[in-house]
Amino acid sequence: MSDYILMKTDAGEIFDPWLNQHLGSGGKIINICHESIQVKASLSKWTEGGIGIYNEPNIWVRYRI
């Protein structure tokens, strides 16, 4: 995620369209949350045996009010 937020378009804007929208609306990236969402369940819920864990990172954006 640290590398992802540094990716730019040819026009020099942040590559991710949602982040670009937030920043264009006055938001400021304040942090990366590396484990924003975690889903943990037995693999039998998804396949068979063992444990499966899914982690999803996220980026925190703050707006001044």
N, CA, C and O of each residue as an XYZ file, in Angstrom:
260
protein
N       0.828     -1.189      0.000
C       0.000      0.000      0.000
C       0.874      1.256      0.000
O       0.516      2.266     -0.606
N       2.018      1.189      0.679
C       2.920      2.351      0.692
C       3.378      2.701     -0.713
O       3.455      3.878     -1.065
N       3.682      1.693     -1.518
C       4.089      1.929     -2.907
C       2.888      2.366     -3.752
O       3.016      3.208     -4.641
N       1.732      1.789     -3.464
C       0.531      2.071     -4.262
C       0.146      3.542     -4.214
O      -0.200      4.124     -5.243
N       0.200      4.153     -3.030
C      -0.222      5.557     -2.928
C       0.766      6.506     -3.604
O       0.453      7.677     -3.817
N       1.962      6.007     -3.943
C       2.940      6.833     -4.641
C       2.800      6.738     -6.163
O       3.420      7.511     -6.892
N       1.987      5.791     -6.643
C       1.803      5.628     -8.089
C       1.067      6.840     -8.661
O       0.096      7.323     -8.078
N       1.540      7.320     -9.803
C       0.961      8.508    -10.438
C       0.510      8.187    -11.865
O       1.037      7.280    -12.509
N      -0.469      8.944    -12.339
C      -0.887      8.866    -13.739
C       0.114      9.667    -14.580
O       0.999     10.333    -14.043
N      -0.038      9.592    -15.882
C       0.813     10.390    -16.769
C       0.635     11.885    -16.523
O       1.538     12.676    -16.792
N      -0.533     12.267    -16.010
C      -0.819     13.680    -15.711
C      -0.264     14.099    -14.352
O      -0.381     15.264    -13.971
N       0.345     13.152    -13.609
C       0.934     13.477    -12.312
C      -0.012     13.370    -11.137
O       0.350     13.730    -10.017
N      -1.231     12.875    -11.375
C      -2.201     12.698    -10.286
C      -2.030     11.318     -9.662
O      -1.442     10.422    -10.268
N      -2.550     11.152     -8.442
C      -2.526      9.843     -7.799
C      -3.296      8.859     -8.668
O      -4.389      9.162     -9.146
N      -2.719      7.679     -8.868
C      -3.271      6.675     -9.769
C      -4.677      6.216     -9.370
O      -5.541      6.061    -10.233
N      -4.912      6.001     -8.085
C      -6.201      5.485     -7.623
C      -7.277      6.558     -7.768
O      -7.144      7.644     -7.205
N      -8.358      6.263     -8.527
C      -9.374      7.293     -8.767
C     -10.104      7.743     -7.506
O     -10.472      8.913     -7.400
N     -10.324      6.845     -6.548
C     -11.009      7.249     -5.308
C     -10.124      8.159     -4.475
O     -10.589      9.174     -3.957
N      -8.849      7.801     -4.341
C      -7.933      8.676     -3.601
C      -7.793     10.014     -4.308
O      -7.768     11.062     -3.663
N      -7.702      9.978     -5.619
C      -7.601     11.205     -6.390
C      -8.807     12.104     -6.122
O      -8.661     13.318     -5.975
N      -9.985     11.513     -6.061
C     -11.215     12.267     -5.772
C     -11.167     12.888     -4.377
O     -11.509     14.056     -4.195
N     -10.736     12.088     -3.387
C     -10.637     12.605     -2.012
C      -9.652     13.771     -1.931
O      -9.952     14.807     -1.337
N      -8.485     13.596     -2.529
C      -7.476     14.648     -2.465
C      -7.923     15.885     -3.233
O      -7.652     17.010     -2.814
N      -8.603     15.683     -4.347
C      -9.119     16.813     -5.121
C     -10.217     17.573     -4.398
O     -10.489     18.733     -4.710
N     -10.860     16.904     -3.410
C     -11.930     17.533     -2.630
C     -11.418     18.113     -1.320
O     -12.210     18.503     -0.462
N     -10.102     18.172     -1.161
C      -9.526     18.788      0.029
C      -9.060     17.810      1.086
O      -8.590     18.232      2.143
N      -9.176     16.517      0.833
C      -8.707     15.528      1.803
C      -7.194     15.412      1.788
O      -6.537     15.801      0.823
N      -6.657     14.878      2.856
C      -5.214     14.686      2.989
C      -4.966     13.285      3.531
O      -5.575     12.881      4.521
N      -4.073     12.546      2.884
C      -3.726     11.209      3.374
C      -2.992     11.365      4.696
O      -1.997     12.085      4.777
N      -3.484     10.688      5.739
C      -2.835     10.802      7.039
C      -2.179      9.506      7.498
O      -1.298      9.532      8.357
N      -2.601      8.357      6.930
C      -1.999      7.110      7.391
C      -2.458      5.959      6.506
O      -3.445      6.065      5.777
N      -1.728      4.869      6.585
C      -2.118      3.620      5.957
C      -2.474      2.651      7.074
O      -1.704      2.471      8.018
N      -3.623      2.038      6.965
C      -4.042      1.008      7.906
C      -3.827     -0.327      7.195
O      -4.582     -0.680      6.289
N      -2.803     -1.063      7.602
C      -2.425     -2.281      6.895
C      -3.393     -3.438      7.119
O      -3.408     -4.388      6.336
N      -4.191     -3.375      8.161
C      -5.173     -4.429      8.427
C      -6.529     -3.820      8.739
O      -7.062     -3.996      9.835
N      -7.080     -3.110      7.776
C      -8.354     -2.433      7.938
C      -9.499     -3.416      8.140
O     -10.360     -3.214      8.995
N      -9.498     -4.462      7.357
C     -10.541     -5.484      7.432
C      -9.862     -6.835      7.569
O      -8.915     -7.135      6.842
N     -10.338     -7.642      8.488
C      -9.821     -8.999      8.607
C     -10.990     -9.963      8.692
O     -11.898     -9.793      9.505
N     -10.955    -10.965      7.852
C     -11.952    -12.032      7.868
C     -11.199    -13.311      8.168
O     -10.272    -13.680      7.446
N     -11.597    -13.984      9.232
C     -10.928    -15.221      9.627
C     -11.997    -16.290      9.800
O     -12.957    -16.106     10.550
N     -11.825    -17.400      9.106
C     -12.809    -18.475      9.173
C     -12.138    -19.778      8.775
O     -11.071    -19.790      8.160
N     -12.780    -20.860      9.135
C     -12.247    -22.149      8.710
C     -12.329    -22.227      7.190
O     -13.236    -21.676      6.567
N     -11.363    -22.922      6.617
C     -11.367    -23.066      5.163
C     -12.569    -23.873      4.687
O     -12.947    -23.799      3.518
N     -13.169    -24.644      5.590
C     -14.366    -25.389      5.184
C     -15.490    -24.438      4.795
O     -16.389    -24.793      4.033
N     -15.421    -23.220      5.335
C     -16.388    -22.205      4.910
C     -16.126    -21.826      3.453
O     -17.052    -21.473      2.723
N     -14.847    -21.903      3.029
C     -14.472    -21.515      1.675
C     -14.094    -22.731      0.829
O     -14.480    -22.823     -0.336
N     -13.343    -23.659      1.412
C     -12.956    -24.895      0.705
C     -13.025    -26.057      1.677
O     -14.114    -26.445      2.101
N     -11.865    -26.627      2.042
C     -11.847    -27.723      3.031
C     -10.605    -27.638      3.905
O      -9.501    -27.403      3.412
N     -10.795    -27.832      5.211
C      -9.680    -27.970      6.159
C      -8.881    -26.700      6.409
O      -8.847    -25.807      5.562
N      -8.239    -26.616      7.568
C      -7.352    -25.508      7.906
C      -8.085    -24.214      8.220
O      -9.287    -24.208      8.481
N      -7.340    -23.127      8.188
C      -7.872    -21.797      8.495
C      -7.510    -20.843      7.360
O      -6.397    -20.887      6.835
N      -8.428    -20.006      6.995
C      -8.160    -18.973      5.992
C      -8.276    -17.600      6.626
O      -9.212    -17.349      7.385
N      -7.342    -16.707      6.328
C      -7.369    -15.338      6.840
C      -7.229    -14.391      5.656
O      -6.334    -14.552      4.826
N      -8.113    -13.406      5.582
C      -8.064    -12.388      4.535
C      -7.859    -11.046      5.214
O      -8.666    -10.652      6.056
N      -6.799    -10.338      4.865
C      -6.541     -8.992      5.372
C      -6.624     -8.008      4.222
O      -6.117     -8.273      3.132
N      -7.258     -6.882      4.462
C      -7.355     -5.844      3.447
C      -6.833     -4.534      4.001
O      -7.339     -4.053      5.014
N      -5.830     -3.945      3.363
C      -5.333     -2.651      3.824
C      -6.270     -1.528      3.393
O      -7.144     -1.720      2.547
N      -6.078     -0.375      3.977
C      -6.882      0.784      3.637
C      -6.056      2.040      3.861
O      -4.995      1.983      4.483
N      -6.520      3.142      3.373
C      -5.845      4.419      3.530
C      -6.774      5.382      4.246
O      -7.939      5.520      3.873
N      -6.266      6.045      5.268
C      -7.058      7.003      6.005
C      -6.862      8.387      5.412
O      -5.735      8.829      5.187
N      -7.975      9.062      5.163
C      -7.967     10.411      4.602
C      -8.729     11.314      5.560
O      -9.804     10.951      6.039
N      -8.174     12.487      5.842
C      -8.825     13.431      6.763
C      -9.204     14.689      5.999
O      -8.485     15.145      5.111
N     -10.351     15.233      6.371
C     -10.818     16.514      5.830
C     -10.847     17.523      6.965
O     -11.207     17.194      8.095
N     -10.474     18.723      6.659
C     -10.639     19.815      7.639
C     -12.063     20.340      7.522
O     -12.558     20.569      6.418
N     -12.714     20.526      8.651
C     -14.108     21.008      8.659
C     -14.134     22.492      8.972
O     -15.208     23.092      9.027
